[in-house]
Amino acid sequence: MDEHNNFSQSGQPEQPMARVPVNGGVFVEVTEDKLHAYLYITEERDGGEPVTSDDINRVLEVDHLLSDVDYDAANQLLADKKYNKKVCVAKGYLPTHGTDGTINYLFDPSNTLVPKKGSTGEVDYKDLGLVRNITKGEIIAEITQPTTGEEGQNVYGQPLMPVAGKPVRYIVGTGTELTETETEIIAAVSGNLTWAKDRFTVSETLVIPENVDVSTGNIDFIGNVVVKGNVAENFSVKSKLSVSVNGTVTNATVIAGGDVMIALGSVNSDIIAQGTVKLGFCESSRIECKRDFISQSVIGGEVFCAGEFNATGGRGVVFGGKYTALSGFNANIIGTENYTKTQITLGNSAVLSEEKVDITDKIKDLEDRTKKLLQVAEVLNTQKKSQGQLSADREAMLTTAIRSRFTFQREVKQLNKRLEEIESELESAGDQSVIVHKHLWPGVVIRVGTELLIVDRHMTSVLIGKDQEGVLSYLPYKKP
């Protein structure tokens, strides 16, 4: 076998090639989103220069990374001689995007009528939630404004802009307003809170388009109430202000902090007002008002008005009931041809006189009961002295008799004090009169102050008042 030797073309033996030294290297890789920078080092070869800390620092400075570069991590990589192993030496951070604005309604944005449940679970079918009373300044909704967010930053220190939050959409409805800080929607007026498609509104007047009945439930409102129809049997309308009914009120209740106006009239109903009551007719109803009472026809029932009683419109007839007015009484016709019993009390002094009679009767009753209790106590005390003691029942009876007697005596003392006040007021009270424009019929009893007049004959165009001697009499009256 021939031996083969390596020779160059010149015929000389070929020398092996010398290796080139390779220095160690420092490399930085930045992620595509520029939020992370990684460093790795390579090992020197064939006598090359190894990587030093200065090499690492120089490379990081040249790459213009953030000032808070993790040099310790980089140098630890070198100390551990972990070649070709990446270590994170710089981190950026994402922006914090803004939050959208929000609105929190403190009331249910719904107008659904649902019977109200009580605390024990009972259902009130006359309270359907039609009215939501709200007072001026009360908070309807709470608003959170959007935030702009906070900037982020990449590993080169360049800002990363946040996305600002969007403001919430809302509409400030009629009767509401936005606070200066724009963080709340509040009621601008006191009234009824309703949801109208995309906003809350507050109405100072509550309008019932038809009747107050099972479809609406009872009405209890802070503002004015207008009923376009009737108030049905066993239902009620209450208002802090005025009530206006275009129809009739039948076997129902109307209570107002102001005036009451019933276009047609009331039948067997209770009407209470702090102002004036005006209605077409009034039949078998109980009326109380702090100002005037006005009606074309009043039949039966009971009326008390602190102002003037006026029945001069239309027929202007009044009969068959008990009527009290403190400032005056005007009517076209009082009583009937059938002598229907009709009682009229005029002036505060008349009211005081009636109260005086009631108090006098109460005092007599209390004094009689006190006398009987005293007799019972005397008998029981006598038995106790003779027997040494009483049975438990009789001892309890004695204690009750003594306590009740003292209670009755205190009540009598208070009533007597009120009698003195009434006497004083009666002495200073002025005279009042009743004016009849057309017919006054027998069967009518008129009290003016402490005087009483029982009408015993038919009269026309007459004034009933006190004459010069202070006697209640028929006086001539000329129509103005």
Secondary structure, 3 states (H helix, E strand, C coil): CCCCCCECCCCCECCCCCCCCECCEEEEEECCCCCEEEEEEECCECCCCCCCHHHHHHHHHHCCCCCCCCHHHHHHHHHCCCCCCCEEEEECECCEECCCCEEEECCCCCCCCCCEECCCCCEECCECCCCCEECCCCEEEEEECCCCEECEECCCCCEECCCCCCCCCCCCCCCEEECCCCCEEEECCCEEEEECCCCEEEECEEEECCCECCCCECEEECCEEEECCCECCCCEEEECCCEEECCEEECCEEEECCCEEEEEEEECCEEEECCCEEEEEEECCEEEECCCEEEEEEECCEEEECCEEEECCCCCEEECCEEEECCEEEEEEECCCCCCCEEEEECHHHHHHHHHHHHHHHHHHHHHHHHHHHHHHHHHHHHHHHHCCCCHHHHHHHHHHHHHHHHHHHHHHHHHHHHHHHHHHHHHCCCCCEEEEEEECCCEEEEECCEEEECCCCEEEEEEEECCCCCEEEEECCCC
